[in-house]
Amino acid sequence: MEETLIRGKIRNRDFARQLRDFSGLRWGNITPTDIDGYFEIGDRIFVFIEIKYGTTEVPFGQKLALERLVDIIGETRDAILIIGSHHDEAGTDIDVAPCVVRE
């Protein structure tokens, strides 16, 4: 049976479950960060999304990196960073659409 692809859904759950270990990629105390979501609209608006569980704060370095990315893109295009909260249990899928926007 052919699987119907739904836009925005993870296509390969096994690969999506793999954790990324950035600890070997260091520059002093700096390591890479991830972005939970990104899309652009008509080469004009760039939207970055970071989702945390409950009231968990975005770590300082991650927030600084995302804010700087949005600022530099904002010099030539519109760019926005959305930080949201979810309350889904560990091991379950997170539906980002109903997440509460915190920032």
VEXDREN-2710 file (C-alpha; in Angstrom, 1 decimal):
% VEXDREN-2710
k/r/px/py/pz
1/MET/0.0/0.0/0.0
2/GLU/1.4/3.4/-0.9
3/GLU/1.7/5.8/1.9
4/THR/0.0/9.1/1.4
5/LEU/2.3/12.0/2.3
6/ILE/0.9/14.8/4.3
7/ARG/2.7/18.1/4.0
8/GLY/4.5/19.0/7.2
9/LYS/4.5/15.5/8.7
10/ILE/7.7/13.5/9.4
11/ARG/8.3/11.0/6.6
12/ASN/10.6/8.7/8.4
13/ARG/10.0/8.3/12.1
14/ASP/13.0/6.1/12.6
15/PHE/15.4/8.8/11.4
16/ALA/13.5/11.5/13.2
17/ARG/13.9/9.7/16.5
18/GLN/17.7/9.7/16.2
19/LEU/19.2/12.2/18.6
20/ARG/21.9/14.5/17.3
21/ASP/25.1/14.7/19.3
22/PHE/26.8/18.0/18.6
23/SER/29.3/17.7/21.5
24/GLY/32.2/17.0/19.2
25/LEU/31.6/20.2/17.2
26/ARG/33.0/22.8/19.6
27/TRP/34.5/26.3/19.3
28/GLY/35.5/27.0/22.9
29/ASN/32.2/26.7/24.8
30/ILE/30.1/27.1/21.6
31/THR/28.2/24.1/20.1
32/PRO/25.6/24.0/17.3
33/THR/21.9/24.4/18.1
34/ASP/18.8/23.1/16.3
35/ILE/15.8/24.9/14.9
36/ASP/12.4/23.2/15.5
37/GLY/10.8/24.8/12.4
38/TYR/11.4/27.1/9.6
39/PHE/9.6/28.3/6.5
40/GLU/9.7/31.2/4.1
41/ILE/6.9/32.9/2.3
42/GLY/7.6/34.3/-1.2
43/ASP/11.3/35.0/-0.6
44/ARG/10.0/37.9/1.6
45/ILE/9.1/36.5/5.1
46/PHE/11.3/34.1/7.0
47/VAL/9.7/32.4/10.0
48/PHE/11.7/30.4/12.6
49/ILE/10.0/28.3/15.3
50/GLU/11.4/27.0/18.6
51/ILE/9.1/24.9/20.8
52/LYS/9.8/24.0/24.5
53/TYR/7.9/21.8/26.9
54/GLY/5.7/23.8/29.4
55/THR/7.6/26.7/30.9
56/THR/11.1/25.4/30.0
57/GLU/13.2/28.3/29.0
58/VAL/15.2/28.5/25.7
59/PRO/18.9/28.2/26.7
60/PHE/20.7/31.6/26.5
61/GLY/23.0/30.5/23.7
62/GLN/20.3/29.0/21.6
63/LYS/18.0/32.1/22.0
64/LEU/20.9/34.4/21.2
65/ALA/21.8/32.5/18.0
66/LEU/18.2/32.4/16.8
67/GLU/17.7/36.1/17.6
68/ARG/20.9/37.0/15.7
69/LEU/19.9/34.9/12.7
70/VAL/16.5/36.7/12.6
71/ASP/18.2/40.1/13.0
72/ILE/20.7/39.6/10.2
73/ILE/18.0/38.3/7.8
74/GLY/15.8/41.2/8.9
75/GLU/18.3/43.6/7.3
76/THR/17.1/42.6/3.9
77/ARG/13.8/40.7/4.4
78/ASP/11.1/40.3/7.1
79/ALA/12.0/37.7/9.7
80/ILE/10.4/36.5/12.8
81/LEU/11.2/34.1/15.6
82/ILE/8.3/32.3/17.4
83/ILE/8.9/30.7/20.7
84/GLY/6.1/28.4/21.8
85/SER/5.1/25.9/24.5
86/HIS/3.6/22.4/24.3
87/HIS/2.3/20.1/26.9
88/ASP/2.6/16.8/25.1
89/GLU/4.0/13.8/27.0
90/ALA/7.4/12.5/26.2
91/GLY/7.3/9.9/23.4
92/THR/4.2/11.4/21.8
93/ASP/4.0/13.5/18.7
94/ILE/3.9/17.3/19.2
95/ASP/1.2/19.0/17.2
96/VAL/2.8/22.4/16.8
97/ALA/-0.3/24.2/15.4
98/PRO/-2.1/24.6/18.8
99/CYS/1.1/25.4/20.7
100/VAL/0.9/28.6/22.8
101/VAL/3.1/31.4/21.5
102/ARG/5.2/32.8/24.4
103/GLU/7.5/35.2/22.5
END
